[in-house]
């Protein structure tokens, strides 16, 4: 076991965010192909890359549970990093959506597995949260991942596979979970000490609830865009401007792999606005959509190239494992005082070493 641990990289579950960003980017290009006639091959290539990254990460994530079990258990018990495990199921559903045009049978199997994992993890994690005994400093946008992201992607997938009614139920679960969690999160941001630098990039997830929600809403509805989806896009644009304003503060520790936290929300914003244009919008969205699409593609290109550079330099993987103090269950009363002590280290497993060059 020790030898396998030395030869296999121990990857954090947060790396599955790369799959969300890549396939989300591919979805943006698919939408742009349908609306503007842009080359279909670009979107399909991005989907393929996302699928390959997913396959590699699934193998490495499973190997971690076999060969580096202490790291895997520590991650599952960490007050922040545990939520990223939910991305395993979300990423699997997105791969199923990417595969659907080529093999419906394989796509349905993948989607069912993704839904099952997502639901199980969301119930497990949310059940722990309901028991309380948490340090407020451990409240970050990662809380959206198990229920909000999972429900939204379930809704999108249900529509793709011909079950929009089920998708509407999932959409409702996601939107109401978002509203509940956002109120708690904003209270933490307004009243608790600022996040440590390694943890700040998770704020990029804040963009996802309105923008992925808009994409999910468009997936389970038809006809011209309505007031509700305009509201979601408007709030998403506001979140984008806030995040742009905070970029120097968010990346005070330098560029790391945690920048992928921004990508799913960014690509969903582009996808939703392009789809709204294709469904008849002739107002501000149709004017902004091309600019947003170009902006998102540029940002995604930079993040992808910088990630490849980190990988080539051997600086992509986290430099150390989760502190032993995170091994306790986050619901146990004795961990409430420990959580703050491990938050400064949280970036070590959801981000690579800082790159200030």
N, C-alpha and C positions, 0 to 999 in steps of 0.2 A: 504493500500500500504506500509506504513512504517513497519507494522508487517511482511509482506512478505519479505521485504528487509532484516529484521533482521534474518529471518529463512533461506533464500536462499543465497548461496554464489554468490557474484558478480564476475564473471569470465571475464578476458580480452580475446578479440578475438584471441590474440596470442597463447592461449592454443590449438587452432586447429592445431598448428604446431605439437603437439603430434600425431595427427591422421596421418599427412603426414609422420612422422618418422616411426610409427608403421606399416602402410600399405606399405610404401616403403621398410621396412625391410622384410615384408612378401613377397613382390615382388622379393626381392633378393633371398629368399629361394625357391620361385617358380622357378626362373631361375636356381638355383643350383640343384634343383630336375631334371629339364629337361636336364641339361648339365652333371651333375656328378652323378645323381641318389641319391642325399641326401634325407632324409625323407621328404615326401610331407606334413606330418601332422604339422611339425613345422611352415612352411609358412602359412598354413591355420589357425592355432591357433593364429598366430600374426595378421592375417587379421581379425579374429573374435574379438580379443582384441581391435584392432583399430576401428572396427565397433561399439563396445560397448562404447568406449570412445567418438566416434563421436556422438552417440545418446544422451549420457548424456550431452555433451557440447551444442548440438543443443537445448535441453530443457532449460538448464541454460542460454544460450545466448538469447533465446526468452524471458525467464522470466526477464532478465535484462532490456529488452526494455519495459516490462510491469510494473515491480515493482521498477526498479531503472533507470528510463528513463533519469534522468539527467546525470548519469554515461555513459549511452549508447550514448547520444548525444555528450557528451564531448569527448568520444573516437572517434566518427565519425568526429569530428572537429579538432582532434589533428594532428599536422603536421607529426608525426611519427607513432603513434599507429593506425591511421585510416587505413593504408594500410593492417594491419593484418585482417581486416574485409573481405578482399578478400579471405582469407583462408577458409571461410565458404563454398564457392562454390567449391574451389579446393578440400577440404576434402570430400565433397559430391561426386564429380566425382571419387575420389579414392575409396570410399566405393562402388560405382557402379561397378568399375572394380573388386573389391574383390568379389562382389556378383554375377557377371556375370556367372561363371560356375555353379551356383546353381539355379538361377532364372533370365533368360534373361529379362522377362517382368519387374520385379521389378528393375533390374539393369538399363534398358533403361529409366524408369521413373526417377530414381535417377540421372542418367547422364544428362538427359534433364534439370532437375531442377538445377543441378550444373552448367551446361553450361550457362543457362539463368542468374543465379545470378552472375557468374563470368564475363560475358560480360557486364551486366548492371553496375556492380561495377567498372570494368576497365574503361569503358567509362566515368562514373561519376568522378572517381578519376583523370584520366588522363586529362580530360577537365579542372578540377580545376588547375592541375599543369601547363597546358599550359597558364594559365592566369598570372602566375608569382607572384611577390610580396612575395617571400619566403626568409627566412634566409638560407644561404648556409649551416649552421650547421645542418639544418633539413634534409639534403640530406644523406641518409643512404641506405644500401642494401634492406631495406623494400620496396623501390620503385620498385624492381623487382616483387613483389608479385602479383599485380593486372594484369599486362599484360604478363610478361614473364612466371611466374609459371602457370598462368591460361591458356595461349596458349599452353604450353608444355603438360600439363595434358589433355587438350582438344585433342591434337594430339594423345596422347597415347590411350585415350579412344575411339576416332574415329576408330583407328586401331583395337582395341579389339572388337568393335561392327560391324566391317565389312565395314567401310567407310574410307579407307586409303587416298583417294583423298582429302576429307575434312580435314583429319589430316595433310596432307602436307601444306594446306593453313594455318592452325593454327600454324604449325611448323615455317613457314616463318614469321608469325606475331611475334612469340616469339623470334626467333633468332635476327631479325632486331631490335626489342624493346630492347633486351639485349645489343646489340652493342651501341645503342644510349644512354641508361641509364648508361652503364659502363663508358663511356667517361666522363659523368658529375660527376659520383660518384668518380672516381679516381682523377679528378680535385679537388673535395672537400677534399679527404683524403690527397692529397699532399699539399694543400695550406691553409686549414682552421685549426683552433685549434683542438687538438685531442678530440675524443669523451669522454664524461664523463663515468666513470666506469660502471654505471648501463646499459648504452646503448651499450657498446662494444660487448656483445655477438651476437648482430644482424649481426656482420661481418661474422658469420657462414653461413649466407645466400649467401655470396659471392661464396661459393663452388657450389651452385645449378645450376646457368645458364649453365655452360658447361656440367655438369654431367647429369642433368635431360634432357638437350638438346640432349645429346648423346643417352639416353634411348628413347627419343621421336623419334629421327632420325632412330634408329634401328627399332622402332615400325612401321614406315611408309615406310620402305624399305625392300628389301630382298637380299639374296645372301651374299657373303663374305664381311667383313667390308672394307670400302673404305677410301680414304685419309681424307675425311672430318670428319668422326667419330673418326679417329685416332687423328686428330687435336683437337677435343673437349676433348677427354680423356687426351691428353697431357697437355692441358691447365688446366683441372680439377686437375690433379696430381700436377701441379705447385701451384695452389691455395691451395691444401691440405697441401703442405709443408710450404707455407707461413703462413697458419693458425696455424699449429703445432708450428712454430717458435714464433708465437705471443700469444700462450696459456696463459703464465703467465700474460701478459699485458691485454688480453681480459677478464680473470677471476680475475682481481685484486679485485673485489668486492665480490668474493666467488662464489660458485656454486649456481645457481638458476634455475628455470624452463626455463629460457631463453636459456639454453644450447640446448634445442630442435631445436633451429635455425640451428644447424649443421646437424641435422639428415636426412633431406630429401636429401640434397646434398651428404652426405656420403653413404646412402643406394642406391642412384641412381648410384653413382660411381661403387659400387660393382655389381649392377644389370647389368649395361652396359658392364662391363668387362667380367662378366660371360657369357652374351649373345654373346659377340664377340668371346669368346672361343668356344662356342657352334656352331657358324657359320663359323668356320674354321680357326680362327687365330692360328698360330703356332709360333708366335714371342714373343716379350716382354710382350704383354698383357696376353697371356696364361700363362706366367711364373709368372707375378705379380698378376693375378686374384685370385688365392687361398689365397695369403698373404693378399691382400686387403679385401677379403671376411671375413677372420678370424679377421682382425683388426677392420673392421666395426662392426662385430657382438660383439666383445669385448667392443668397445666404446658404442654401443647401450645398452648392458647389464648394463654397469656402469651407464649410464644416466637414464635408467629405474629404477634401484635399488635405486639410489640417489633420484629420484623423488618420489618413494614410501616412502622413509624415510622422505622426507620433508612433504609429505601428512600425515604420521602417527604422525609427531611432530606438525602438525597444522601450518606449515610454508610454504605451497605450494602457497596459495592464496596471492595476493598482499596486503600489509598492509594498503594502502590508495588509495583513488580515484585520478583521474586526476586533476591537479590544475585547478581552475576556469578560469585562463587566457587562457586555451586551448580551451574554449568554442567557441571562434570566428572561423569563417571560415578561413582556412589556405590560402585562396586566397585573403582575404581582405587586403588592403594595411596596415591597422593599426596593423595587426598581425605580420608583418615581424620583428618588433622590440621585440615582445613578445616571439617569438619562441625560441630564445636562452635561455630565462629565464626558459622555461618549459622543455628543453632538459635534464637537470640534473635530472628531475623527471620522465623522460619517462620510466625508468626501473621499476617504481613502478607498472605499469600495464602490462608490458610485461615480468616481472620477479618477482620472490618471494623475500622474505627477504634474504639477503646474508647468506651463510653458509660457514664459514671459517674453520670449523672443519675438 
